[in-house]
Amino acid sequence: MTDTTMGVRAAVGKLPEDLREVIVLCEWEELSMAEAAAILETTPKAVESRLYRARGILRERLKSWM
């Protein structure tokens, strides 16, 4: 595993649970927002919003890697 991969995994691991779940489901498991919403028992719009927030946090935390 590369340093970058470990850094991304660590940053994802530090996200609040609701944001971490959508990253794992939508980015790593490659599920659609509708599929993730069904698993999380929420709406696709809520998944979209959480994904947007999670990506923003990760972008900020991983600035030094880019």
Secondary structure in CASP SS format (residue, H / E / C, confidence):
PFRMAT SS
TARGET T0000
AUTHOR 0000-0000-0000
METHOD secondary structure of the structure
MODEL  1
M C 1.00
T C 1.00
D H 1.00
T H 1.00
T H 1.00
M H 1.00
G H 1.00
V H 1.00
R H 1.00
A H 1.00
A H 1.00
V H 1.00
G H 1.00
K C 1.00
L C 1.00
P C 1.00
E H 1.00
D H 1.00
L H 1.00
R H 1.00
E H 1.00
V H 1.00
I H 1.00
V H 1.00
L H 1.00
C H 1.00
E H 1.00
W H 1.00
E C 1.00
E C 1.00
L C 1.00
S C 1.00
M H 1.00
A H 1.00
E H 1.00
A H 1.00
A H 1.00
A H 1.00
I H 1.00
L H 1.00
E C 1.00
T C 1.00
T C 1.00
P H 1.00
K H 1.00
A H 1.00
V H 1.00
E H 1.00
S H 1.00
R H 1.00
L H 1.00
Y H 1.00
R H 1.00
A H 1.00
R H 1.00
G H 1.00
I H 1.00
L H 1.00
R H 1.00
E H 1.00
R H 1.00
L C 1.00
K H 1.00
S H 1.00
W H 1.00
M C 1.00
END
